[in-house]
Amino acid sequence: MQNDSVSSLHLTTSAETDLAALKARQQGAWASGDYAVVGTTLQIVGESLCETLDLRAGQSVLDVAAGNGNATLAAARRWCEVTSTDYVPALLAKGKARAEAEGLSITFQPADAEALPFKDDQFDVVLSTFGVMFTPNQDLAASEMLRVCKPGGTIGMANWTPAGFIGQLFKTIGKHTPPPAGVRSPSLWGNEARLEEMFSAGGTVEAIPRSFVFRYRSPTHWLDVFRTWYGPVHKAFAALPDAQQANLERDLFDLIERFNRSGDGTMVVPSEYLEVVVKKR
């Protein structure tokens, strides 16, 4: 019996160590590019989410894995008391610069989405747009969002779906640089059944399909931007030798062709996401 306990402890410790190592690599990946270059193009998603949540002036709002602050700014524009968090300080600095340019009063604080440094039941609203979905320990991140949200409060998220363009982007990258064994795909946050698993014990879950449209000068322009600035794509190319980089590039152009509806040489690609509303009991 004692041996079984020791073995179980070892497996748990090993799993925690593996997730910690993965988190460190992810943090490096997001810091390696400049997500803000891509993030600013997604601003409409934060605005849409805040309207869906029907935010009210004076509400306390926490933005988790905020990046360069799309949902943060949207909530502050509605006169909420906003705290913006991320584990990449450079991205928080980008959000702070945007807030200062608009004269918005926002608290910016480095924080790990899996260990939020806030009290239980502290915020009226907890937000995340394409952020918390990248945490290695999904269940822990979900439980942290529930923990810091007040009873009767709301959690609002925008999460890419597995079948949408970005979900398929992750799948394509995974064929060339396989993810660590046993780690769940970020796009599961865009799966309604998985959301129920993570949040239904603490509240009611509603998921609304939405679409964000990527608009670029051309497929090549999109690839140049994402290869240079978007952490996961940047790191995938950096990890491959030249010949395999060419194969990844070809597969990404094929992916764009599947989704592109422009018909004129530019890139107009809809990408499905779920707008998620969790009402905490």
C-alpha positions, 0 to 999 in steps of 0.5 A: 500500500505504501509503495502504491502511494509513493508511486502515485505521488511520483506520477503526480509530481512528474505530471506537475513538473511536465506541465510546469515545463510546458508552461515555461515553453509556452511563455517563451513562445508568446514572448518570442514574437509580438502577439500585439501585432495580431492582437490589435486586429481582434479588437472587435471580439472584445467589444462583442463579448462585452456587449453580450455580457451587458456590462454595467459601469462600475462593475469589477472586471478581471481580464485573464491572459489578457494579451495586449488588452482587447477585452481589457480596453473594451470593458474600461470603455464601458466605465468598469473597474478593470484589472488586466493580467497576463504572464507575459509582462511585455504584452501587459506593457502593450496594453498599458500603452494603449490604455494611456493613449486613450486615457483609461484607468486600468490596473495591470498586474502580471499573473498566472491564469492557473494561480490567480493572485486574488481573493475568492468571489472578488470580481463581478465579471471575469473575461478572457479572449483567446487567452486562458484557452492556452493554459496547460492545466485546463481544469485548474484554469477554469476552477481559478476563474470560477473561484475569483468570480462572485456568486451570481457573477459572470465569466465571459470568454471567446475561444477558437473552435476545433473546426474553425480556421485557427483550430485547423491552424493548430492541427496543421502545426501539430502535424509538423511539430507534435504537441507534448503527449497527454496535453489537451488541445487549446481548441477544446475550449471551443467545444461545448461538451468540454466547457460543460465539463470544466464549468457546469459544476460551478455555473450554467454554461451558454456557448454562442457560435461567432465568426471573426474574419481575418483580412490580409493583403494576401495569404503570403502577407498573413503568413509573413505576419504570423510567422514573424509575430504570432508565437505558436507559428513563429516557434513552429517554423523555428523548430524545423529544418528548412525542408520541413519549413517548406512543407509547413508553409505549403500546408498553411497555404493549402489551409488558407485556400480552403477557407479563403472567400475573397476571390480577388487575391487578398485573404478574407478568412472567417474563423469560428469561435465560441462566445461563452457565458458562464453564470456562476451560482 
